[in-house]
Amino acid sequence: MKMSKVMVMFILLMVIMGLSLNVMAADKIVLGFSQIGAESEWRTANTEDIKRAADEDPDIQLIFSDAQQKQENQLKALRSFIARGVDVIAFSPVVETGWDTVLQEIKDAGIPVILVDRTVTADDSYYVTYMGSDFVEEGQKAANWLIEYMEEQGRGNEQINIVELQGTVGSAPANDRKTGFADVIKDYPNYKIIRSQSGDFTRSKGKEVMEAFLKAEGDNIDVLYSHNDDMAIGAIQAIEEYGLKPGKDIIIIGVDAVKGAFEAMIQGKMNCTVECSPLLGNQLMQAAKDIMAGKKVPEHIKTIEGIFPQEVALEEYPNRKY
């Protein structure tokens, strides 16, 4: 069957368009990103912002991998990025250790690396930049707020018993938020951490561990310091089920400044949250483009963050994007 001239022209046009699209795709920077998982509101917002920024950037092609909070999944993803010959690799490491071998493989392949949100203990020659918060500073902010608050309440000289919900064991934010908080309270001997255990950054585990704290210590707990808001929100449920009033009987401090924390503060069930912004998408795309253009990028691309006590929660809530 003969094709008409119109049909032939249409097919040729489609072929030309297809070739043009392939050339455009080839011109894009291919960014392989391995995400930890979706353990919290913060992490979900971080993923959504990175995907949004990549979709909106005509110069970036994103290859996304979800590790489901398992380091072995991230190692597989990083090696798959090498095999696919991506231009830049970015990842949020589940834990700080165990990356040297794969990072050496990435270095041997000549692929630059960006650490997003979390750091590693490997040699810093393995990565170009770390993009994210200062976790030690976040812990310090939480402790300084607590000391100032207790002094305002006339309790500055009382014995203050603190329970601590740690993040994922071995992760940078868990290690550093613990260190920063401890660095401040060590100068105040009446402030004592009486229980400390990992809640793995999840709401359900935060509730479970808080139940154990209450069973062991009961009314002896004055303060809960949680390494993220999701665990704090889980703990609030445990405190209420125990028969105490969160935010009053037990002072509650979280980290991340997610909407759920503001809702809890508006209800009077949480006292303070330290900001750790997940909205890193635009910065990540720009860093990838700068690196590929041969521009020098800072060793630490730091996010600007604040601290939000209960009294500003209602006013600030409409401004929250995550």
N, C-alpha and C positions, 0 to 999 in steps of 0.2 A: 504494500500500500504506500503510495507516494505521499510525502508530507508537503503541505502548502508552504509557500515562502514565509508566511506569517509565523507558522509553527517553527520553522527552522530558525528564524530570527529570534523567536521567544526562547528557544533552547540555548542558542548562542549567548543571549543576554543573561540567562540564568547561570550559565557556566562562567561568564565573565564576573558576574556578581559573586559567585561562589569563590572564585580565585581571589577577588578583592577582599572578601571576608577572611579568607585564610591568611592573606598578607597582613591584614589588620591584627588578627589573633597572634600571628608570629611576632608582630611589633610590640605586643603587650609584655609587661614584666610578669612572669609567672611566680606567684608567691604561694609557697606551701605552708600552711598553718596547722599546727597540732594543738588542739584545745584539750584541757584537762577532762572536761565532762560538763555536767549540768547539776552540780551539787547544791547550788544556791541561787537565789534571785540575782545576786551579783554576777555570777558566772553566766547565767542566761543573758543578762543585759550586755555583758562583755562580748559574747558570741554574736548577738544580734547587731551590735554596733560595728563589729569588724566586718560582718557580711554586708551590712548596709553600705559602709564606706567603700568596700571593694566593688559592689554593684554600681555605685555612683561614680567611680573613678574609671575613665576610659582607658587609662594606661595600665590597669592591673587586671590580671586573671588570677582568681583565688582558687586554690585547691585546699579544701577544708577537711580535717580529720578529727573525729571525736574519740578521745582515749578512754572514755567511761571510767575515769579515775584510776587507771591501771598503767603503771610505767611501761610494762611490756608492750602495751598497745601503742604507746608513744614511740618506743624504739622502732617498732615495725613501721610506723608512719614516717618517721624521719628517714629510714632506709628506703622506703618507697619513693620519697621525694628525691633522694639521690638518684635512684634508678630512672626516674622520669625526667631528670635533668632540669629541675626548676631553677629559677634565677636567684631566688632568696628563700631562706627557710626561717620561719618564726615559730616559736612554741612557748607555751606556759608550762613549765615542768611540774609534774605531780609532786616530786620530792627534789631535794637539792643534790643528792649524790647519785652516782652510777651512770654518768653521762660521758665520761672521758673517751671511751672507745668509739661510740657513735659520733661524737663531736670531732674526733680525729678523722674519721671516715668522711665527714662532711667537709672538713678542712682540706683533706687530700683531693676532694672533688672540686675544690675551688668555689664553694658556695658560701656566701656570707650568711651569718646567723644573727637574728634579733631575738633576745629574750623578752617575753611580754608578761608583765605582772609579777612573775616570780624569777628568782635567780638560781644559779647552780654554784657548787663549790669547785668546779673545774677551773683550769687556768683561763684567765680572761682573754688570752689570745684566740680562744675558740669562738668568740662572739664579738660582734662589732659594737653592740650597744645593749643596755638593759633599759626597757621602757616600763615605767610604773612608779609605784609609791615607795616611800621610805617606811618600811614596816616597823623598824625600831622606833622611829619618831612617832608612829601611830600609838605604840604601846606607852611611850612617854606621855603623849597627850592624854591618854585615858587615865593614867595614874595622877598626873598633875591636876586634871579636872576633879578627880575623886578627893584628893587632899584639900583642894580649895572648897569644894562643896561641903565636906564634913566640917571644915572650920566655920563656914557660914551657918551651918546647922548647930553650932556650939558643941560639936562632937570631936573636935580636933585632937583632944588629949585622951579620948577613950580608946579601949582596945577594939580594933576593927578587924574582924575575921572575914577573910575573902576566900571564895571558891572560884576556881578558874576553869573555864571550858576552853581547852586548847584546840587548835585546828589539826589538820591531818599530820600525823607523826612524820617528822623529817622534812616537812615543807618549809620554805623560806618564811612565809607569813606567820606560821605557828612558832617557829624558832625565834624570829625577830620581835614579834609582838610580845612574847613572853619576856624576852631579854629587856626590851624597852621599859615595860611595866616594872619589872624587878629592879632595874637600875635606879628608878625614882624612889620606890618605897623602901629600899634598903637604908635610906637615911631617916626613915620614920619607923622606929622599932615597934611602935604600937599597931602598925599595919602588918598583918600576917596572913599569908596564903596558907590556909589549913587543908585544902584539898585541890588537886589539879589533875585533870584527866582529859584525854582527847575526846572530842565529840565529832571529829572528822568533818567539820564545817557543815554538817547537815542538821536540819531541824529535828528529824526523828531521833538522831543520836544525841543531840543536845538535850532533848526531853528525857531520854533514857538515863544519861549520866547525871542530870540534875536530880532525878528521882533517887539515884543512889547517894548523892551528896546529902539530900534531905533526910534520907533514912539513917545515914551515919551521924549527921550533925544537927538536924532539926532546927530549932530556934536559935542555934548558936551562930548561924550565918548572917552576916551583916551586908555583904556585898557579893554580887556575881560579876566577874569580869569575863566576858566572852570574846573570843578571837574573831567572831563575826556575828552579824545580826541574826542570821537564820538559827544558829544554835541558841541564841538568847531568846528568840521567839518560842522555840521549842521548850526552853527552860521555864518560860512564863507559864505555859500550860501546866507543867509539873508543879510549880509553886502554888498555883491556884487550886489544883487538885489536892495538894497537901493541906490546904486551908489557910495559907498565908496570902498577903496582898503584895504582888510584885510591884516594885516602884516605891513602896512604902515600907513594908516589913523587911524587904531585901532590895537594896539599891542595885540597879542593873545598868551595866555599861556594855555596849557592843561596838563593833567596828564594821564599816562599809557604808552606812547611811543609805540603806535601801528604803523604799517606800514603806515596807512592812514595819520597819523600826519607827518611822514617823507616826504611823497609825497607832502603834503601841504607846508611844510617848503622848500622843493626843488623848489617849484613853487613860493616861496616868500610870501605865504598867511598866514603863521603861524610863530611865532617867537621862541617858546620854548616848549618842553614837558618834564615833570618830569617822570622818569621811575617808573613803578609799574608792576613787572613781573608776568605774569599769569602761568609761567612754573613751577608749583608746584607738578606735578605728581610723580616724583621720590622721592621727599622728603616725600610726603604723604604716599606712599607705605612703605618706610623705617620706618616712624614713627609708622605705624600700626604694622609692624613686631616687632619693638623694644618694643612697649607697650605689645604685646602678649608674648614676651620673658621675660617680667618682668624687662626690662632695664629702667633706669631713662631717661626721655626726658626733654629738656628745657621747661620752661613755655611759652616761645616765640621763635619759630623757625623762625628767621628773614631772609628775602631775601635781597641780596646785589643788590643795584640799583644806577643808576646814573641820570644825568640830561643832556639833549641834546638841545643846542641852534641851531638856523637855520644854522649857518656857518659850522656845522659838519654833517648836515643831509645827504648830497650826499655821503660822505665817509662812514657813518655808515649804510646807508640803506641796502646794501647787507648783513649785519650781522644780520638783524632783522629776528626773527623766527615767529613773530606774527603781 
